[in-house]
Amino acid sequence: MVRRSFKFLLRPTARQSVALAACLDDHRALYNAALEHR
């Protein structure tokens, strides 16, 4: 069996960078809240 992997280089626009940062902040807060709840 041959395993293949792919790398993709992200080059987001300024607007996309803002959206990605907001998404990351939301996910980080959710993850930390789940850890605290546990």
Secondary structure, 3 states (H helix, E strand, C coil): CCCCCCCCCCCCCHHHHHHHHHHHHHHHHHHHHHHHHC
